[in-house]
């Protein structure tokens, strides 16, 4: 399990092609003030930032746009996780007006950029200042088109944690419980609590076999499992939607049937693809079982134990036992 590094004060290292995010910010300032403002944001020097914005930011003679915050200013603040500068901006100390629910020129909202930086401080500040968590990126040329801030935070986390179905699912949970994951998970938790489609997002990642994203959602919000149902409940909830664990069990059963048919036809490549998908779904089921049967207590235990000590224990576990146990769980759930 590998995690990307983070500097002491900087944002998570994550490079992605955002599309058109060039802003003509230089037109608002003169001379070296451009770099001075950037440096103040970089070090989150709020006093210097307020002073420079008040004195150096160019204002048109007709005063038509002088009170509106240049979009690039917010982007810089989010890139540098400058929480104090953001608070000064939102509290009106610079004299600029900021509307967090108006998209920037890139089509992303400020909360998207806070999610991109995995900054719990900025995320909490923006939400408390009225930012909506249910807004979607509206630029069709952007890689994040149509995504919620929660989606973006999960995708960034997926980039900093490398995991494959061949690895232990418990190793993934352990990696998420380490100290360096505290800020990313807190960001995801804040966004999840304020996102009305949280359950839909969870279902999507489970059915797609996105284990890192699903594990993160379950780690930060275990009570959400109450909505998934257990073996003693009906297959469907009151609104007619299938319980997640039963849905995954049905998917595994379907993949087993398809695999048998493909083997009979001699389609080796398709059998291999189907088998790979089945293994991923079994890992999803095992992950759900883990959190259903005591994930809250186990994740707290993992946080208290040293990473090295737990890794030694995990390495002693035969992964074949994991697969056979998952087979038994899936068969039991399907029969129910």
N, C-alpha and C positions, 0 to 999 in steps of 0.2 A: 504494500500500500504506500503510495507516495502522495505527498501534499506539496503544493506550491508554497513558496516562501513569502513572507511579508516583512516589510521594513518596520522599524519601530514606530514611525508616524505616518507612513505612506499607505496608499490603497493597495488592494490586492493586485498582483501582477496578472493582468488578463488582457491580451491583445485581441481585438476583433475589428473587422472592417465595418464601421458604422455607416458608411455612405457619406452623404453630404453634411458635414458638420463644420464647415469653414464659416466663420463669422467675421465680418469686417469690423472687429472691435477696435482696431488701431485708429479708426476714424473718430473715436470718442475721446482719445487721449492724445497728448502731445509729447514729443521727445522721448526721454527715457522713462517717463511715467508708466508706460505700457509694461515694461519689465519690472518696475518697482511694485506695481499692483500684483503682478504674478508672484513675486517673491513674498509679499505680505501674505498672500493666500497660501503659498507653499508652506510657510512656517506658522500659519494660522495666527498671525500677529494682528489681532482685532483692532488695536489702537491705531497702528500704522495703516491698516486697511481702510478704516473709516476716514482717517485724515486724508489719504490719497484720493479716495473716491469723492470726498467733498470738495477738495481743492483742485484736483487734476482732471476730473472727468469733464469733458467738453459738453457744453449745453448750447443748443441752437438758440438763435436770437428770439425766435417767436415762442420759445418755451413749450412747443407742441409735444415734444417727446422727451423732455429733460427728466421727467420723473420716472420713466420706465427703465427697468434694469436691463442692460444689454445681455442677451442670451449667453454669450460666452463667459460672462462673469459667473453665472450659475454652474456652467459646465466645469470651469476651473475649480470652483469650490467643491464640487462633488468628486472630481478627479483627485483632489488633495485631501479629501475628508476633513475640510476646514470647518468644523462644527461652530466654532466661535464666530468666524466671519459670516457664516450663514445665519446665525442667530441675530447678529447685528444688522444684517441686510433685511431680515424678516421683521425685526422689531422697529424698523424705520430710522435707525441711527444714521444711515447714509443719506436719507432723504429720497431714496429710490422706491418706487412701487413694484412689488413682486406679486404676480398671480401664479401660484403653483399649479393651477388647473388649466393653464394655457400652454399648449405644446410649444417647444422650442423649434427653431428652424429645421432641426433634424427630424422632426415628427415625434420625438420622444419628450415626455414630460419630465420635470425635475425629479420626481420620485423614481422614474426609470433610471436616471443617472445615479441616484443614491443607492438603488438596488445593484447597479452595475459595479459600484465600488464596495459593495457588501459592508456599508457603514451603518451600524445600528444607531449611532448618534444622529446622523443626518436623517435617517429614515424616521426615527421617533420625532425629531424636530419638525420635519415636513408634515407628518401625519397630524401632529398637534396643532400645526398652523393651518390646517384645512385641506391638505392635499388628499385627493381621492385615490384610493388603492385600486379601483376598478377601471382605471383608464387604460387604453391600449395604444401602442405605438401606431401612428396612422400614416407613416411614409412607406409606400409600397416598395421602394427601392432599398429599404433598410433590411438587414438580416433579422432584425427583431420586429418586423412588421406584424401587427396583430397581437403582440404579447403584452401581458400584464407585468407590472413591476415584480410580482412574485415569480412569474415565469423566468424573467431575466435573472433574478437572484439565484434561482435553482440551476439555470444553465451555466452561470459563472462558477457555482460550486462544483458542477460536473466537470468543469475544466481544470479545477485545482485538485480533484481527487480522481486518481486512476484506479478503476476496479473492473474486473472481468468475472464472468460466471465461474471460472476455474478457481477463483480465490474464495476463501471462507467468507460467508455472509456475516459472520460474527466479527471478522477483521474489519469489515466495512463499518459496522456499528461502532467498534472500538476507535477507529480513526476519527469518526464524527464526534466522539466524546473527549477528544484531546483539547488542551487549552487553546491551541491555535485555531480551532474551529468555533470558539465561543462567539466571536463577532459575526461570522457568516450565519450561524444558526440563530442568533438573536435577531439579525436582520430578517431572516426568513420567517421567524415567529411573529415579528411585528407586522409584516406584510400579510401573513396568513390569517392572523386574527382579524384584520381589516378588509380581507377580500371575501366578497359574498360567494364567489365560486370556488372556495377552497376544496370542497368535496369533489367537485368536477375535476379540478387540477390533480387531486390525489388519484382518482379513478383513472385519469388519462395516463399518468406515469406508471401506474400499476399494470394496466393492460398493454402498454407499450414496452414493459420490461425495463423501465428506466430505474434501476435499483438505487443509484446514488440519490436521485431526486426524491424517490419514495422514502428511502431511509431518513433523509433529512426532514421531510414532512412529519414522519412518525416520531422522530426523535424530539422535535420541538413541540409537538402537539399530540401526545399519546391519547388524551381523552377523546380525540376524534374517532378512535376505534369503536367507541360506543355506537357510532352510526353505521358500522360495518356489519354488525350482527354476529352471533355465534352459532354453534351447531344446533342449539335448541330452538332457534328462531326460524320463522318461515323463510323461504328462499327470497321473498320479495318484501320490501318495506311498504309502508302505508301508501307512498306515492307511486308504487308500482315498479320502482327501480330495484334491480337485483343487488343483493348484498355483495360487497366486493370479494370476500373470500370465496363465496359460492361461485361468483363470476369467474374468478381465476381457476377454480377447480374445474368448472365446465370447459374453460379454454384448454386446460391440460388434457382433459378427457378427449376433447375434439382433436387435439394435436396427435394424441396416441392413435386414434382411429385413422387419421390422415396418413400417419407414418406407416401403419400396417398396409394401407392401400398402396402407397408408393413403393413399399418393399416388394409387394406382389407384382408390381409393374416393372420392377428393376430400375427405378429412377434413383440412382445412388446419390446424385448431387442434390436432388430435392429432398431425399431422406436425410441427408446431412444437415441441410438448412432447417428442416422440420425438427430434427433432434436438438439442434442448437437452440431453437426457439423454445422447445419444451424444457430444456435445462434452465433457461432464463425464467420461465414461468414458475418452475419449481422453486427457484431461489426467491421469487416474489412471494410464493406461498409460505416458504420457511420464514421469511422476514415478517410477514403478517402474523404468523404463529408466535414468533419470538416476542413481538410487542403485545400481542393479545394475552399471552400467558405470563406477563411480568416485565415487559420492557421498561416501564417507568423505574422499577427498582434496580433492574440490571444495568441500565445506562448510568444510574447514579453510582452504582458499584464500580463500573468501568472508569468513571471520572476520578474516583478516589484511589484506584490502583495505578501503579506505574505502567506505562505503555509496554516496556520491555518484558515485565513479568507476565502480562496477559498474552503477549505475542508468543512466548515460550509455551504457554498452555495451549494456545490455539494450534500451534504447529504439531502438537501431539494428536490432534483430532484427525481421524481418517476421513477424508472428504467423501469416501464411498458411503460411510455411515450417514452423512448428511443427505445424500441422494436417496438412500433406502428409507430413511426416516420421512423424507418429503413424500416419497411414493406412498407410504402408509397413511400419511396425513391427507393427501389428495384423494386416495381411494376411499378413506373413511368419510370425507366431506361429500364426495360424489354420491356415495351410497345414501347419505342422509338427504 
